Every structure is written in C-alpha cells, then in structure tokens.
Amino acid sequence: MVTKHIYISGKVQGVSFRYHTYERAHKLNIKGWVRNLEDGRVEIIAHAPNDASMNELIAFLQVGPAAAKVENVKIEDVSRKTIDFADFSIRRDGGPTWQD
C-alpha cells in the first residue's frame, strides 16, 4: 500500500477537479478523500494498493480535467502505518489539513 498527501494549486476549483479525482480514484481502487481548501488549492489523501495505481492518479492530477490549469503539485509521503478508509470521497468541510 502507498499513501500520499497531495496539494494541487492553480485553476483547480470550480472546474470539477474533485469530481474527476473521485472518479479516477474509484477506477484505480484508491481510498481516501479530496477537498477544496479556502486558499484555492485542492487537498488529497490517496491510499493506493500499489505504486502503479498511485502513479496513474498522480499523472492525472498533474494535468487535471480539461477546464483546470494545474500550476503546482506538491506530494508528500505519509508515514502513518495504519490508515483505514472505506472508499474515496469528496469532503466538503473546511477543517484543518491532514496531519501525518
């Protein structure tokens, strides 16, 4: 299992970025969540079954959906050993960012 904490910046809100990320994650059997941040970025926690699935998701995130303009992708490894996500979801909260 591979887990990453990802921030996407650019024109990534109001362009269905979360929905397309959700769809891609489901196709790749990735668990976790995606949400918009108040500063205009998108935040993602992705828990993939293998490197190939994670790499495919990251490749998508570097481009995003057609209406997006991705300027920066910041990827952090998550060292937490136990992460229990039932599925991948779109979060709509404005709470604090993920803490590893």
N, CA, C and O atoms as CSV, one atom per row, in Angstrom:
chain,resi,resn,atom,element,x,y,z
A,1,MET,N,N,0.837,-1.181,0.000
A,1,MET,CA,C,0.000,0.000,0.000
A,1,MET,C,C,0.886,1.250,0.000
A,1,MET,O,O,1.939,1.288,0.636
A,2,VAL,N,N,0.436,2.248,-0.718
A,2,VAL,CA,C,1.155,3.505,-0.861
A,2,VAL,C,C,0.201,4.636,-0.499
A,2,VAL,O,O,-0.917,4.695,-1.012
A,3,THR,N,N,0.637,5.534,0.381
A,3,THR,CA,C,-0.222,6.652,0.775
A,3,THR,C,C,0.509,7.965,0.548
A,3,THR,O,O,1.673,8.118,0.919
A,4,LYS,N,N,-0.196,8.912,-0.068
A,4,LYS,CA,C,0.367,10.230,-0.362
A,4,LYS,C,C,-0.606,11.316,0.091
A,4,LYS,O,O,-1.825,11.146,0.057
A,5,HIS,N,N,-0.029,12.428,0.512
A,5,HIS,CA,C,-0.761,13.655,0.842
A,5,HIS,C,C,-0.395,14.633,-0.266
A,5,HIS,O,O,0.780,14.955,-0.445
A,6,ILE,N,N,-1.381,15.104,-1.003
A,6,ILE,CA,C,-1.122,15.863,-2.221
A,6,ILE,C,C,-1.870,17.197,-2.179
A,6,ILE,O,O,-3.034,17.266,-1.785
A,7,TYR,N,N,-1.172,18.247,-2.593
A,7,TYR,CA,C,-1.786,19.567,-2.759
A,7,TYR,C,C,-1.657,19.961,-4.227
A,7,TYR,O,O,-0.585,19.842,-4.820
A,8,ILE,N,N,-2.753,20.427,-4.801
A,8,ILE,CA,C,-2.762,20.876,-6.186
A,8,ILE,C,C,-3.119,22.361,-6.183
A,8,ILE,O,O,-4.088,22.772,-5.545
A,9,SER,N,N,-2.329,23.164,-6.902
A,9,SER,CA,C,-2.643,24.590,-6.995
A,9,SER,C,C,-2.740,25.009,-8.453
A,9,SER,O,O,-2.254,24.321,-9.350
A,10,GLY,N,N,-3.368,26.134,-8.664
A,10,GLY,CA,C,-3.630,26.661,-9.996
A,10,GLY,C,C,-5.120,26.931,-10.110
A,10,GLY,O,O,-5.776,27.248,-9.118
A,11,LYS,N,N,-5.651,26.809,-11.305
A,11,LYS,CA,C,-7.104,26.927,-11.502
A,11,LYS,C,C,-7.682,25.529,-11.301
A,11,LYS,O,O,-7.882,24.779,-12.257
A,12,VAL,N,N,-7.945,25.193,-10.031
A,12,VAL,CA,C,-8.355,23.834,-9.689
A,12,VAL,C,C,-9.670,23.784,-8.901
A,12,VAL,O,O,-10.127,22.707,-8.519
A,13,GLN,N,N,-10.259,24.926,-8.666
A,13,GLN,CA,C,-11.580,24.961,-8.040
A,13,GLN,C,C,-12.569,25.536,-9.035
A,13,GLN,O,O,-12.235,26.435,-9.808
A,14,GLY,N,N,-13.786,25.016,-9.014
A,14,GLY,CA,C,-14.806,25.463,-9.953
A,14,GLY,C,C,-14.663,24.841,-11.330
A,14,GLY,O,O,-15.265,25.319,-12.292
A,15,VAL,N,N,-13.865,23.770,-11.436
A,15,VAL,CA,C,-13.630,23.109,-12.726
A,15,VAL,C,C,-13.868,21.596,-12.630
A,15,VAL,O,O,-13.393,20.834,-13.472
A,16,SER,N,N,-14.600,21.173,-11.606
A,16,SER,CA,C,-14.910,19.751,-11.360
A,16,SER,C,C,-13.680,18.909,-11.054
A,16,SER,O,O,-13.664,17.709,-11.327
A,17,PHE,N,N,-12.656,19.528,-10.493
A,17,PHE,CA,C,-11.422,18.799,-10.176
A,17,PHE,C,C,-11.688,17.698,-9.157
A,17,PHE,O,O,-11.211,16.575,-9.320
A,18,ARG,N,N,-12.448,18.010,-8.104
A,18,ARG,CA,C,-12.734,16.995,-7.079
A,18,ARG,C,C,-13.499,15.821,-7.666
A,18,ARG,O,O,-13.174,14.666,-7.389
A,19,TYR,N,N,-14.509,16.106,-8.472
A,19,TYR,CA,C,-15.308,15.029,-9.054
A,19,TYR,C,C,-14.453,14.125,-9.944
A,19,TYR,O,O,-14.532,12.900,-9.843
A,20,HIS,N,N,-13.646,14.719,-10.803
A,20,HIS,CA,C,-12.805,13.910,-11.695
A,20,HIS,C,C,-11.760,13.113,-10.913
A,20,HIS,O,O,-11.426,11.989,-11.288
A,21,THR,N,N,-11.252,13.687,-9.841
A,21,THR,CA,C,-10.319,12.958,-8.977
A,21,THR,C,C,-11.026,11.782,-8.317
A,21,THR,O,O,-10.479,10.681,-8.251
A,22,TYR,N,N,-12.236,12.015,-7.830
A,22,TYR,CA,C,-13.056,10.973,-7.226
A,22,TYR,C,C,-13.281,9.819,-8.214
A,22,TYR,O,O,-13.102,8.652,-7.866
A,23,GLU,N,N,-13.671,10.152,-9.433
A,23,GLU,CA,C,-13.912,9.134,-10.458
A,23,GLU,C,C,-12.639,8.334,-10.761
A,23,GLU,O,O,-12.677,7.107,-10.849
A,24,ARG,N,N,-11.534,9.027,-10.918
A,24,ARG,CA,C,-10.267,8.351,-11.231
A,24,ARG,C,C,-9.838,7.457,-10.075
A,24,ARG,O,O,-9.398,6.328,-10.297
A,25,ALA,N,N,-9.959,7.942,-8.860
A,25,ALA,CA,C,-9.575,7.145,-7.689
A,25,ALA,C,C,-10.399,5.862,-7.604
A,25,ALA,O,O,-9.860,4.795,-7.312
A,26,HIS,N,N,-11.695,5.965,-7.858
A,26,HIS,CA,C,-12.548,4.771,-7.824
A,26,HIS,C,C,-12.111,3.755,-8.867
A,26,HIS,O,O,-12.066,2.559,-8.580
A,27,LYS,N,N,-11.790,4.207,-10.062
A,27,LYS,CA,C,-11.346,3.300,-11.124
A,27,LYS,C,C,-10.045,2.595,-10.760
A,27,LYS,O,O,-9.804,1.467,-11.189
A,28,LEU,N,N,-9.208,3.263,-9.966
A,28,LEU,CA,C,-7.888,2.723,-9.606
A,28,LEU,C,C,-7.892,2.008,-8.259
A,28,LEU,O,O,-6.843,1.573,-7.785
A,29,ASN,N,N,-9.067,1.884,-7.640
A,29,ASN,CA,C,-9.196,1.240,-6.325
A,29,ASN,C,C,-8.389,1.971,-5.253
A,29,ASN,O,O,-7.792,1.343,-4.379
A,30,ILE,N,N,-8.377,3.290,-5.326
A,30,ILE,CA,C,-7.676,4.130,-4.355
A,30,ILE,C,C,-8.679,4.620,-3.319
A,30,ILE,O,O,-9.789,5.027,-3.662
A,31,LYS,N,N,-8.290,4.580,-2.076
A,31,LYS,CA,C,-9.132,5.038,-0.966
A,31,LYS,C,C,-8.614,6.399,-0.489
A,31,LYS,O,O,-7.479,6.775,-0.784
A,32,GLY,N,N,-9.444,7.127,0.243
A,32,GLY,CA,C,-9.024,8.413,0.798
A,32,GLY,C,C,-10.063,9.485,0.555
A,32,GLY,O,O,-11.264,9.219,0.619
A,33,TRP,N,N,-9.610,10.699,0.275
A,33,TRP,CA,C,-10.541,11.806,0.047
A,33,TRP,C,C,-9.882,12.959,-0.710
A,33,TRP,O,O,-8.659,13.042,-0.825
A,34,VAL,N,N,-10.741,13.844,-1.222
A,34,VAL,CA,C,-10.314,15.067,-1.901
A,34,VAL,C,C,-11.193,16.191,-1.391
A,34,VAL,O,O,-12.371,15.975,-1.109
A,35,ARG,N,N,-10.637,17.388,-1.267
A,35,ARG,CA,C,-11.438,18.541,-0.854
A,35,ARG,C,C,-10.794,19.835,-1.325
A,35,ARG,O,O,-9.594,19.893,-1.594
A,36,ASN,N,N,-11.620,20.872,-1.417
A,36,ASN,CA,C,-11.141,22.220,-1.708
A,36,ASN,C,C,-10.663,22.854,-0.416
A,36,ASN,O,O,-11.233,22.622,0.650
A,37,LEU,N,N,-9.614,23.655,-0.516
A,37,LEU,CA,C,-9.141,24.440,0.615
A,37,LEU,C,C,-9.512,25.902,0.402
A,37,LEU,O,O,-9.696,26.350,-0.730
A,38,GLU,N,N,-9.618,26.625,1.484
A,38,GLU,CA,C,-10.005,28.038,1.414
A,38,GLU,C,C,-9.010,28.888,0.628
A,38,GLU,O,O,-9.383,29.937,0.101
A,39,ASP,N,N,-7.756,28.458,0.541
A,39,ASP,CA,C,-6.739,29.235,-0.174
A,39,ASP,C,C,-6.723,28.962,-1.680
A,39,ASP,O,O,-5.847,29.463,-2.385
A,40,GLY,N,N,-7.688,28.168,-2.185
A,40,GLY,CA,C,-7.799,27.916,-3.619
A,40,GLY,C,C,-7.168,26.616,-4.089
A,40,GLY,O,O,-7.329,26.234,-5.248
A,41,ARG,N,N,-6.455,25.936,-3.210
A,41,ARG,CA,C,-5.849,24.658,-3.582
A,41,ARG,C,C,-6.840,23.514,-3.390
A,41,ARG,O,O,-7.898,23.680,-2.784
A,42,VAL,N,N,-6.474,22.360,-3.916
A,42,VAL,CA,C,-7.190,21.114,-3.667
A,42,VAL,C,C,-6.250,20.225,-2.867
A,42,VAL,O,O,-5.062,20.129,-3.176
A,43,GLU,N,N,-6.784,19.576,-1.838
A,43,GLU,CA,C,-6.009,18.677,-0.977
A,43,GLU,C,C,-6.527,17.259,-1.166
A,43,GLU,O,O,-7.734,17.035,-1.255
A,44,ILE,N,N,-5.599,16.300,-1.225
A,44,ILE,CA,C,-5.954,14.905,-1.453
A,44,ILE,C,C,-5.152,14.019,-0.516
A,44,ILE,O,O,-3.952,14.219,-0.333
A,45,ILE,N,N,-5.822,13.039,0.074
A,45,ILE,CA,C,-5.160,11.918,0.737
A,45,ILE,C,C,-5.506,10.700,-0.103
A,45,ILE,O,O,-6.678,10.358,-0.261
A,46,ALA,N,N,-4.486,10.049,-0.639
A,46,ALA,CA,C,-4.704,8.902,-1.510
A,46,ALA,C,C,-3.961,7.693,-0.954
A,46,ALA,O,O,-2.760,7.752,-0.690
A,47,HIS,N,N,-4.690,6.605,-0.782
A,47,HIS,CA,C,-4.165,5.346,-0.244
A,47,HIS,C,C,-4.363,4.292,-1.337
A,47,HIS,O,O,-5.458,3.755,-1.501
A,48,ALA,N,N,-3.290,4.002,-2.081
A,48,ALA,CA,C,-3.368,3.134,-3.256
A,48,ALA,C,C,-2.872,1.723,-2.950
A,48,ALA,O,O,-2.033,1.535,-2.069
A,49,PRO,N,N,-3.388,0.735,-3.676
A,49,PRO,CA,C,-2.961,-0.641,-3.449
A,49,PRO,C,C,-1.544,-0.925,-3.941
A,49,PRO,O,O,-0.926,-1.904,-3.523
A,50,ASN,N,N,-1.025,-0.067,-4.834
A,50,ASN,CA,C,0.324,-0.291,-5.376
A,50,ASN,C,C,0.853,0.988,-6.020
A,50,ASN,O,O,0.118,1.958,-6.202
A,51,ASP,N,N,2.140,0.971,-6.362
A,51,ASP,CA,C,2.784,2.142,-6.972
A,51,ASP,C,C,2.172,2.498,-8.326
A,51,ASP,O,O,2.032,3.676,-8.654
A,52,ALA,N,N,1.807,1.483,-9.113
A,52,ALA,CA,C,1.267,1.746,-10.444
A,52,ALA,C,C,-0.032,2.553,-10.361
A,52,ALA,O,O,-0.222,3.506,-11.118
A,53,SER,N,N,-0.910,2.178,-9.459
A,53,SER,CA,C,-2.167,2.925,-9.288
A,53,SER,C,C,-1.900,4.347,-8.826
A,53,SER,O,O,-2.506,5.291,-9.333
A,54,MET,N,N,-0.994,4.508,-7.865
A,54,MET,CA,C,-0.666,5.848,-7.369
A,54,MET,C,C,-0.063,6.694,-8.484
A,54,MET,O,O,-0.416,7.862,-8.642
A,55,ASN,N,N,0.841,6.108,-9.253
A,55,ASN,CA,C,1.474,6.858,-10.337
A,55,ASN,C,C,0.459,7.293,-11.384
A,55,ASN,O,O,0.570,8.386,-11.940
A,56,GLU,N,N,-0.528,6.446,-11.658
A,56,GLU,CA,C,-1.566,6.813,-12.620
A,56,GLU,C,C,-2.417,7.965,-12.090
A,56,GLU,O,O,-2.766,8.877,-12.840
A,57,LEU,N,N,-2.750,7.925,-10.807
A,57,LEU,CA,C,-3.507,9.032,-10.213
A,57,LEU,C,C,-2.689,10.322,-10.264
A,57,LEU,O,O,-3.209,11.370,-10.645
A,58,ILE,N,N,-1.437,10.253,-9.891
A,58,ILE,CA,C,-0.577,11.448,-9.896
A,58,ILE,C,C,-0.449,12.016,-11.304
A,58,ILE,O,O,-0.460,13.234,-11.480
A,59,ALA,N,N,-0.327,11.155,-12.302
A,59,ALA,CA,C,-0.244,11.623,-13.692
A,59,ALA,C,C,-1.506,12.406,-14.058
A,59,ALA,O,O,-1.424,13.437,-14.726
A,60,PHE,N,N,-2.666,11.923,-13.627
A,60,PHE,CA,C,-3.913,12.651,-13.872
A,60,PHE,C,C,-3.899,13.994,-13.139
A,60,PHE,O,O,-4.258,15.020,-13.717
A,61,LEU,N,N,-3.487,13.991,-11.871
A,61,LEU,CA,C,-3.507,15.211,-11.057
A,61,LEU,C,C,-2.594,16.297,-11.624
A,61,LEU,O,O,-2.861,17.485,-11.440
A,62,GLN,N,N,-1.540,15.911,-12.299
A,62,GLN,CA,C,-0.615,16.890,-12.871
A,62,GLN,C,C,-1.220,17.641,-14.046
A,62,GLN,O,O,-0.718,18.693,-14.443
A,63,VAL,N,N,-2.297,17.103,-14.602
A,63,VAL,CA,C,-2.987,17.736,-15.722
A,63,VAL,C,C,-4.383,18.205,-15.306
A,63,VAL,O,O,-4.784,19.332,-15.597
A,64,GLY,N,N,-5.114,17.323,-14.623
A,64,GLY,CA,C,-6.470,17.631,-14.188
A,64,GLY,C,C,-7.467,17.547,-15.315
A,64,GLY,O,O,-7.110,17.193,-16.439
A,65,PRO,N,N,-8.729,17.872,-15.027
A,65,PRO,CA,C,-9.754,17.866,-16.072
A,65,PRO,C,C,-9.508,18.997,-17.068
A,65,PRO,O,O,-8.689,19.884,-16.829
A,66,ALA,N,N,-10.224,18.952,-18.176
A,66,ALA,CA,C,-9.980,19.883,-19.290
A,66,ALA,C,C,-10.026,21.355,-18.892
A,66,ALA,O,O,-9.236,22.148,-19.406
A,67,ALA,N,N,-10.925,21.740,-17.994
A,67,ALA,CA,C,-11.075,23.157,-17.628
A,67,ALA,C,C,-10.042,23.631,-16.602
A,67,ALA,O,O,-9.942,24.829,-16.338
A,68,ALA,N,N,-9.282,22.713,-16.026
A,68,ALA,CA,C,-8.302,23.066,-14.991
A,68,ALA,C,C,-7.004,23.565,-15.612
A,68,ALA,O,O,-6.690,23.289,-16.770
A,69,LYS,N,N,-6.267,24.307,-14.800
A,69,LYS,CA,C,-4.910,24.713,-15.168
A,69,LYS,C,C,-4.033,24.453,-13.947
A,69,LYS,O,O,-3.918,25.301,-13.062
A,70,VAL,N,N,-3.422,23.284,-13.909
A,70,VAL,CA,C,-2.591,22.894,-12.778
A,70,VAL,C,C,-1.254,23.622,-12.870
A,70,VAL,O,O,-0.564,23.554,-13.887
A,71,GLU,N,N,-0.900,24.320,-11.791
A,71,GLU,CA,C,0.365,25.048,-11.753
A,71,GLU,C,C,1.404,24.346,-10.888
A,71,GLU,O,O,2.600,24.413,-11.172
A,72,ASN,N,N,0.950,23.674,-9.836
A,72,ASN,CA,C,1.903,23.023,-8.931
A,72,ASN,C,C,1.248,21.815,-8.276
A,72,ASN,O,O,0.078,21.857,-7.894
A,73,VAL,N,N,2.013,20.744,-8.153
A,73,VAL,CA,C,1.577,19.544,-7.451
A,73,VAL,C,C,2.623,19.253,-6.385
A,73,VAL,O,O,3.779,18.970,-6.699
A,74,LYS,N,N,2.213,19.322,-5.129
A,74,LYS,CA,C,3.108,19.028,-4.008
A,74,LYS,C,C,2.706,17.673,-3.442
A,74,LYS,O,O,1.562,17.483,-3.030
A,75,ILE,N,N,3.644,16.734,-3.424
A,75,ILE,CA,C,3.357,15.369,-2.984
A,75,ILE,C,C,4.226,15.043,-1.776
A,75,ILE,O,O,5.447,15.196,-1.803
A,76,GLU,N,N,3.567,14.591,-0.721
A,76,GLU,CA,C,4.270,14.194,0.495
A,76,GLU,C,C,3.959,12.730,0.793
A,76,GLU,O,O,2.809,12.304,0.679
A,77,ASP,N,N,4.972,11.962,1.173
A,77,ASP,CA,C,4.745,10.593,1.623
A,77,ASP,C,C,4.091,10.627,2.991
A,77,ASP,O,O,4.389,11.497,3.810
A,78,VAL,N,N,3.207,9.687,3.235
A,78,VAL,CA,C,2.556,9.554,4.535
A,78,VAL,C,C,3.199,8.374,5.238
A,78,VAL,O,O,3.219,7.260,4.715
A,79,SER,N,N,3.721,8.627,6.425
A,79,SER,CA,C,4.430,7.571,7.154
A,79,SER,C,C,3.523,6.784,8.090
A,79,SER,O,O,3.918,5.736,8.600
A,80,ARG,N,N,2.333,7.270,8.314
A,80,ARG,CA,C,1.394,6.581,9.203
A,80,ARG,C,C,1.176,5.165,8.680
A,80,ARG,O,O,0.873,4.982,7.501
A,81,LYS,N,N,1.324,4.188,9.519
A,81,LYS,CA,C,1.233,2.786,9.099
A,81,LYS,C,C,-0.202,2.304,8.952
A,81,LYS,O,O,-0.485,1.490,8.073
A,82,THR,N,N,-1.108,2.780,9.783
A,82,THR,CA,C,-2.484,2.316,9.742
A,82,THR,C,C,-3.396,3.435,9.265
A,82,THR,O,O,-3.556,4.455,9.935
A,83,ILE,N,N,-3.982,3.228,8.112
A,83,ILE,CA,C,-4.924,4.190,7.564
A,83,ILE,C,C,-6.137,3.384,7.129
A,83,ILE,O,O,-6.013,2.441,6.347
A,84,ASP,N,N,-7.295,3.748,7.627
A,84,ASP,CA,C,-8.490,2.965,7.374
A,84,ASP,C,C,-9.546,3.806,6.667
A,84,ASP,O,O,-10.342,4.490,7.309
A,85,PHE,N,N,-9.542,3.746,5.350
A,85,PHE,CA,C,-10.561,4.415,4.550
A,85,PHE,C,C,-11.421,3.336,3.900
A,85,PHE,O,O,-10.894,2.376,3.338
A,86,ALA,N,N,-12.722,3.487,3.975
A,86,ALA,CA,C,-13.622,2.514,3.359
A,86,ALA,C,C,-13.707,2.715,1.845
A,86,ALA,O,O,-13.930,1.763,1.097
A,87,ASP,N,N,-13.527,3.965,1.403
A,87,ASP,CA,C,-13.638,4.275,-0.017
A,87,ASP,C,C,-12.940,5.605,-0.282
A,87,ASP,O,O,-12.175,6.078,0.558
A,88,PHE,N,N,-13.189,6.201,-1.420
A,88,PHE,CA,C,-12.679,7.525,-1.737
A,88,PHE,C,C,-13.868,8.465,-1.754
A,88,PHE,O,O,-14.900,8.148,-2.345
A,89,SER,N,N,-13.736,9.619,-1.113
A,89,SER,CA,C,-14.873,10.529,-1.004
A,89,SER,C,C,-14.473,11.967,-1.302
A,89,SER,O,O,-13.299,12.337,-1.266
A,90,ILE,N,N,-15.483,12.752,-1.594
A,90,ILE,CA,C,-15.311,14.199,-1.735
A,90,ILE,C,C,-15.724,14.809,-0.411
A,90,ILE,O,O,-16.873,14.682,0.012
A,91,ARG,N,N,-14.783,15.471,0.239
A,91,ARG,CA,C,-15.083,16.138,1.509
A,91,ARG,C,C,-15.478,17.577,1.232
A,91,ARG,O,O,-14.936,18.234,0.344
A,92,ARG,N,N,-16.420,18.040,2.003
A,92,ARG,CA,C,-16.894,19.418,1.835
A,92,ARG,C,C,-16.719,20.235,3.103
A,92,ARG,O,O,-17.377,21.259,3.290
A,93,ASP,N,N,-15.833,19.778,3.969
A,93,ASP,CA,C,-15.577,20.518,5.207
A,93,ASP,C,C,-14.449,21.515,5.012
A,93,ASP,O,O,-13.703,21.437,4.036
A,94,GLY,N,N,-14.332,22.424,5.914
A,94,GLY,CA,C,-13.264,23.407,5.836
A,94,GLY,C,C,-12.312,23.259,7.009
A,94,GLY,O,O,-11.645,24.219,7.396
A,95,GLY,N,N,-12.245,22.076,7.568
A,95,GLY,CA,C,-11.415,21.841,8.742
A,95,GLY,C,C,-9.933,21.894,8.440
A,95,GLY,O,O,-9.526,22.225,7.327
A,96,PRO,N,N,-9.128,21.564,9.440
A,96,PRO,CA,C,-7.680,21.624,9.270
A,96,PRO,C,C,-7.180,20.606,8.263
A,96,PRO,O,O,-7.855,19.618,7.974
A,97,THR,N,N,-5.995,20.857,7.734
A,97,THR,CA,C,-5.415,19.928,6.774
A,97,THR,C,C,-4.958,18.663,7.491
A,97,THR,O,O,-4.868,18.621,8.718
A,98,TRP,N,N,-4.681,17.665,6.720
A,98,TRP,CA,C,-4.246,16.355,7.214
A,98,TRP,C,C,-2.967,16.464,8.056
A,98,TRP,O,O,-2.057,17.223,7.722
A,99,GLN,N,N,-2.912,15.722,9.114
A,99,GLN,CA,C,-1.708,15.653,9.943
A,99,GLN,C,C,-1.235,14.207,9.981
A,99,GLN,O,O,-1.970,13.332,10.439
A,100,ASP,N,N,-0.029,13.945,9.512
A,100,ASP,CA,C,0.523,12.601,9.496
A,100,ASP,C,C,0.992,12.218,10.879
A,100,ASP,O,O,1.493,11.112,11.077
